Amino acid sequence: MEDFLQEKKTMVEEPLLDNTHEKGGFRTLPFIIGIMALEQMSTFGVSPNMTLYMMNEYHMDMKTASNVWFMWSATTNSMLLFGALISDSFLGRFYTIGFGSIISLLGMILLWSTTVIPQAKPPPCDPSSDTCISPSVFQFVYLCSSLGLISIGAGAIRSSSLAFGADQLEEVGFHKRPLLKERYFSWYYAAYTLSILVALTCVVYIQDNLGWPVGFAVPTVLMVFGVCVFFLASPFYVKFKSETSLITGFVQVVIASFKNRQVELLNTTNYAYHCKTGSTLVVPSAKLRFLNKSCIVRDPKKDLTPEGRAKDPWTLCTVDQVEELKSLLRVVPIWLSGSIMAINISQSSFPLLQAVSMDKHITSNFEIPAASFSFFTVVAVILWVVLYDRVFLPVASRVMGRQVHIPTRRRMGIGIFFSFLAMLVSAIVEGVRRYYAIRVSVKISALWLVPQNCLSGMAEASNAIAQNEFYFLEFPRSMSSIASILLGIGMSVANLMASLIMNIVDGVSKIGGKESWISSDINKGNYDYYYFVLAGLSVANMVYFVVCSKGYGPSKEERKMEENEDEF
């Protein structure tokens, strides 16, 4: 209990900035989280209305504008992986974030310039003849260039900011203090969510009411402020050097294992292994043993140089390279369960259609916009983080007389269960809405949608935060940036799987000339059946997660908690 109170006191009392020459620590976190949050505000501030902007100002049809938006979204998500590789293998996290913030700012400036430079977009439509001129090649490339720069910048910042913040806490025992780690991930994700909330309300409101020039100028100014904030604390950052290319190392391990496939593995202690200079890893783990063949030194004279390096890195790898690849492969099944859960979270269009068909009035003079009900999801995320961190953990620790910490995989399972409840409630609410709309011809209150939105927020907060923490715990430090982007890549995979499931449900439900369950006319369709399908998928995912978690075995976190007898 004393350790818990001392850790809490340390976290509260450390100043934001002081005159010491020590680097890192809590004082740097507001600047790192600040650039992340301001980039999120900028990007999410322009993305909701981008389709409308391209249709109104560039005279694109709905299909073309949607394709451009989807390509932009896909590029942004893919840039997360590119940013992580650049950070871990070449530039390091500080320079990757710095590079990304400047590139993102340039993209925002270019995008804003399309609203004030007449030559950057087609002329307004002629109202007399109702004719509109399509954008020229130059104008289209100019617009896409601005979006491309924003994607590159976003990928660089988002892939490295979480890991860079963790680097700053190394000196205060980040990897040895579970409470510190848990709070950092929780508040980072809360800031991430709050920034999106501000973007989807305040920034979008400015665009709708003050026009495109002012509406796109605000995200640009936010990005200027973000760049200044990040570089302001440059002297105080801990800046670890980048390692060699991780992807190259992974490929080398696979190829070396294949080349050495004839080597028989009898006992790990019977072989000499190639170790990285200064590394504490001298023997590979027993998991995924076939990869161990890539680091076995069969003949030191033929395999190693006089300095102890591998003569052919495609035939002989280090134990560190092997363990890095193993750590990635081992988490894939658990990561996939998070992606399957995210399918439920990505269901945004169906609740929107539900809200449109319901009574959205709060008072006789005020109604909530249909697209704003996701506000409750974001609020639920923030409340979950605050209540868990500030109420549950302190109270439970006082009651138990020791520091309480719920393991990451248990919290991931809780999130999957909440996502199941969200889909189950969604199906029940849709059934009630449909009954009253068809049988009674009455619109029920859209506030019925609040519980399912809150459950989705609780699922996302519990699972997503735990995922980030789990990857950081299981991966070596050299893979921190990859650990920080796995959640984002999982969301991208979830979007693809959600699209596939929707198309399958649509095709199967229309067999025999029947009305599709997901018809554009919500009263003719059966959205409740679709939600039940997702609820069934969630049940299967819970079983899958339990099986994968059992097969994974004890994590580093759980082994340490058993040693300290701190597990909740």
N, C-alpha and C positions, 0 to 999 in steps of 0.2 A: 504493500500500500504506500509505503514511503517513496518507493521508486516512481510510482504513478504520480504522486503529488509533486515530487521534485521535477519530473519531466514536464508536468503541466505548468509549474512555476517558471521553468526555463523558457518554455515556448511563449509565455506571456510577457516575461520581463526583458527579453533581448531587444535592444533598440533597433529601429528601422535603419538608421544610418549612424555611425559614430566615427570617431577619429582614429580608430585603430587601423593597423595595416593588415589585419587578418582578412582573408577572402572568404566569400560564401556566407552561409548562415541564413537566418530568417530574414535579415534586412534586404536580401536580394529578391525574395519571392514576390513582393508586390510589383516589381518591375517586369519580371518574367511572366507572371500571370496577367499583368496589364497588357503586354503586347499581344498575348493570346486572346484576351477578351476583346480588345479593340479591333483586332483583325476579324474576329467573329462578328462583331457588330457591323463592320464595314461590308463584309461579304454577304452575310445574311440580310443586311439592310438593302442590298440591291437585287438579290436573287428572287424574292417573291414577286416583284413587279416586272422582272426582266422580260417575260413573255409578252406582257401587255405593252411594254416599251417598244419591243421589236415589231409588234403588230401595228401600233399607232404611228410610230416615228419612221420605221423602215418599211412599212407597208407589206410585211410578210403575212402569208396566210397562217392559219393555226398550226397546220402540219409542219411547215418550215420552221416557224418560231419554236415549236415544241422540240423539234429535232435538235435545233441549236442549243436549247436549254439542257436537254438530256446529255448532249455531247459535252457541254460545259461541266455539268455535274459529274459525269463519268471521268473526265480529265482531272477534275479537282481531287476526286477520291484516289485515282491512280497516282497522282503526284505525292501522296502520302508515302508510298513505298519508295518512290524515287528520292524524296527528301531524306528518308531514313537511311538509305544506302549511301547517299552523299555525306550525310552527317557522320555515320559510324565508320565510313571507310576512307573519307578524304578530308573534308573541311573541318569536322568537329562541330559540336552543337552551337556554340556561340556564333561562329561565322555563318553557319547554315541559317540560323534565325535572322541574323543581321542581313544576309543576302536576301532571304525571303521577304523581310519587311520592306526593303527598298524596292524589290521587284513588284510586290503587291501594291505599294504606293504608286509606282509608275503606271500600273494597270488601272488603278482608280482614277488617276489624273487623265489617262487616255479615255476612259469611259465617260468621265465628266465632260471632257472636251467635245464629245459627240453631241452634247446637249446645247453647246454654245457656239460651235463652229458650223456654219451652214453647209460648208462643203463636205463635212464628215458624214452627212446623211442625206437621203433624198429630199427634194423640196416637198412642201405640204401638198396634199391632194387638191385638185381643182374642184371646188364645190359645184361649179356650173355644169361641168361635164361628168363629174363623179369619176374622174380618172386619177390613178395614182401611179407614180413612177417607181419601179423597183430599184433597190440599191445597186450601184455599180460594183464592179469587182473590187475596186479600191475601197469603197465605203464598207463593203462586207468584210474585207480582210482587215480593215482598220478596227471595226467592231470586234471581230474575233481575236485580233491581237490583244486588245485590252482585256478580254475575258481570259485569254490564255495566260497573260502575265499574272492576273489575279489568281488563277489556278496554281501556277508555279509557286507564287508567294505563299499561298495558303498551305500548300503541301509542305513547303520547307518549314514554316512556322509551327504548324500543328504536329508535324512528325517529331520535332525536337524539343518543344517547349516543356512538355511534361517531364522528359528525361533530364533536361537541363536544370529544371528546378530541383529534381532529386539529387543532382550532382552537388548542388549548393549545400545540401544537408549532410553530406558525407562526413564532415568534420564533427558533427554533433551526433554521430552514430545512427544514421538513417536506417541502415540495414539491421541494426541491433535493437531498435526501439519500435515495436509494432504500433504503439499508440501514435507516435509521431508520423509513421508511414501512413497509417489509416486516416489521420486527420488531413495530412497533405493531399492525398488522393481525393478525399471527400470535398474539401474546400476548393480544390482545383476544378472538380467537376461541377460544383455549385456555381463558381464564377463563370464557367463555360456555359452553363444553362442560363444564368442570369443575363449574360451578354446576348444570347439568342433571343431571350424574352424582350429585352430592350429594343433589339433590332426589329423584331416582328411587330412591335407596337409603336414606339416613338418614331423610329426612322421611316417606317412604312407610312405612318400617318403624315409625316412631313411631305413625303413624295406625293401622296394623294391630295393634299390640300395646298401645297406651295409650288407644285410643278416640278418637272424633271431637273432643271438647272440647280435649284436649291436642294432638291431631294437627293441628287447624286453628289452635290458638293459636301453635304454633311458626312457621308462615309469617307470621303477623301480627307476631310479635316480630321476625322477620328484616326485615320491611318497616319497622318502627319504627327499627331500627338503620340500615337503608339511608337513610332520610330524614335522620337525624341526621348520618350520614357525608357525605352529599352537601352539605348546607347548612353543614357545619363548615368546608369549604374555600371558601366563597363569596367571601371577600375576595381569594382568589388566582386566581380564574378570569379568563380572557380572555372577554369577552362581546361578540360582534359583534352589531350591530343587524340586524334583519330587513329584507328587501327587500320590494318590492311583490309582489303575488300572482303566483306563477309560472304557475298554471293560466290565469289571466286573460291573462297575457302570451302564452302559447302559443296561445290562441284568437284573440287579436288578430293574431298573425302569420299564422295560417291565413286569417282573414277578409280582412286587408289584402292578402295575396298573391292571393286570389281577386278582390278589387275591382280590383287592378292587373294582372290577367292579360293585358291588352292591351299592356302595356309589353314591348318587345323587349329581350332581354339580349344585347348584342353583346360587350361587354368590360367587366369589373368596374371598370376604371380610368376609364371614360368617364362615370361617373355620380357625383353627389353623394349621399352617404349620411347618414342621420340617426344621429348618435352620442350616446351617453349622456355626460353631463357627467363629466369625469374619467376616462373609459374609454380604454384603450389600443387598443381595437378600432375601427378607422376604416373598414375595408373587409371585407365578408363573404367567407367562404371560397367556393371554387368548387364544393364538394359541395352537392348538393340545391339547385341554382341557382334553381329556380322560387320558393323562399322569399325569395330576395334582392329580389324585386319589392316586398316589404312595407316595405323600409327605404330605397327610392329617393326622394329629394327632387326632384320634378319642377318645382315652382314655389315657391321659398323664401317669397315673399310670401303665397301662399295656404296653404301647408302648415305654416309655422312661426309661432310667436308671436315678439314682439320679444325674449323671453328665450331663444329657441332651442328651445322645446319644441314638440311636435306639437300642432296645433290639434285634430286628430281622431286619437286613438291607435288607432282601429279602421281607419284608412286608412294611417297612417304609423307604423311601429315603429322601434325602435333596432336597431343592428347587434347589440348584446348580446342582445336578445330573440330575434333570428333565430338566433344561434349557440347559445343555450341550447336551443332546440327542435331544432336540427340535432344537437346532441350527444346528445340523448335518442333521436331517431329512428335515429341511426347505430348505437347499441349494441343496439337491439332484436333484430336477428338473432342476435347473439352471446349476449345475455341468454336468448333462447329455447333455445339449445343447452344452457345451464345448467339451464333448467327441465326439458328432456327428460332430462338426466342425473339430475335429482332424482327422476324417476319411479322409478328403481331404488332410491334411498335410502329412498323412502317405503313400500317393500314390507315392512311390519312384521308383518302378520297371518299371512302364509304361513310365514316362519321360526318364528313362535310355534307354529303347528300342527305343523311339523316337529319342533320340540323336544319337544312334548308326546308325540309318538309314538316318541321315542328314549330311550335309557338315559342319564339325566342324572346318574348317580352319579359322584362323584369318588373317594370312598372307600365302603366298605361302609355307613357311617353318615351320609354327607353327600351330598346331591345339589343341583345348581344349579337354582333355580326356572326354569321355562320362559321366563318373561318377562324374566329377567335376562341372557339371552345378548346383548342389545343393549349390555350393559356392555362387551363386547369392542370394539364399534364406537367407543364413546366413548374407550376407552383408546387405540385406534389413532389417533384424531384427536390426542390429547394427545401421544403418542409421536412422531407425524409432525412436529408443530410443534417439539417440543424437539430432536429429532435434526436436523431441517432447519436450525434456527436456531443451535443450539449445537455441532453437529458438522460437518454438510456445508459450510455457508457459511464458517466459519473455516478448515477444512482446505483447501477448494478455493481460498480466497483466498491462503493461504500457499503452496500448490503453484504457483498461477498467478503469484504475485508482485504481484497487484493485486486490487482488490475484485471479487468475483464476485457476479453477480445474475442469476437466471433471469427472463426477461420474464414478465409476468402471463399473456399469452395462451398461452404455452408451458406454464405450470403448469396452466392451465385444461384444455388438451388432455390433459395427463398424468392429470388427474382423470377425464376422460371415459373414457380408456383403462382406468383402474383399475375404473371402474364396469362396463365391459364384462367385465373379468376376474371381477368379483364375481358377475355373473349367469351367466357360463359355469361357474364353480366351483359355484354354487348348483344349476344344472341337473345337473351331474355327481354331486354329493353326493346330491341327491334321487333320481337314478336308482339309485345304490348302495343308499340307504336302502330304496327301494321294492322292489328286487330281494330284499334280505335279509328284509324284512317279509313278502313274499308267497310267495317260493319257499322260503325257509329257516325262516320264522317266528321270526326272531331280531331283536331290537332292537339296532341298532348304537349306538355311543357318540355322544352329542350333541356331543361335542368336535369332531366332523366339521364342525360349523357355524361353528367359530371362524375358519377361513380366510376364508370369505365375509364374515363380519362385519368382520374386519380390513381386507379389501380395500375394503369399503364405507366404512369410516372413513377410509382413506387417500384414497379418491376424494373424499369430502366435504371433507376438510381441504385437499387440493391445489386443488380447483376453487373452493370457497366463499371461501377467503381471497384467492385470486387475483381472483375476481370483484369483491369489495369494493374491492380495491386498484385494479383496472382502472377501475371507475366513478369513483372519487375522482380518478384521474389525468385522465380524459377530460372530466369535467364541470367547469364553472366553480364557483368557491367558493360562489356563491349557490345551487347545487343540491346541496350536500353532504348534506343530510338525505334528499333523494330518492335520492342515490347509495347511502346506507346502508340503504335499505329495499328496493331492487330485488331483493336476494337473498331476502328474506322473501316478497315478492310472487311471486317465481319458485317458491318452495316451495308456495305456495297454488295456483298454476296447475298445478304438478306433481301435487298431490293430486287435482285435478279430472281431469287427463288420465289418471292412474293408475286412477281409478274408471271412466272411459270405456273404457279398454283392457280392464280386467277384465270389464266387462259385455259387451263385444264378443266377447272370447275365450269367455266363458261361453255366449253365445248361439250362436256359430258352432260350438263344439265339441259342442253338444247336438243339432245338426241330425241328423235321422234317428233320434231317440230314443236316442242314445248318452249315456253318462255324461259329465258335464261334466269338462273338464280340472281345474277348480278346485272339485271336489265337496267337500262338508263332510266326507265320509269320505276322508281323505287317501290311503288305499290303493286306493280305487276311482278316484280322479282321476289326473291326470297333471301334477302340478305341475312336473315337469322340462320338459315341453313348454312350459308357460307361461313358465318361466325362459328357455328358448331363444328364445321370442318377444321377450322383453325384451333378450336378448343381441343378437338381430338388429336391434332398434331402436337399440341402442347403437352398432352398426357403422354404421348409416345416420346416426346423430347425429355420429359422428366425421367422416364424409365431409362432412356438412353444416357442421360447425364449421370444417373446413379451408377449404371454399369461402367461408364468411362471413368468416373471418379474412383470407383473401387479398383479398376484395373490400373489406374495411375499409381496407386500406392501412396504412402505418406509423402507430403510435400515438404520442402525445406522449412516452411513456416510451422507446420504441424510437428515436425521433429524437434524443432527448437522449443515450441510451446510445451511439448511433453517433458523436455529436459527441465524447463523452468516451472512446470506444473501450473501454467497460467491459462490453460484452455478453458473456455466457457462451456 
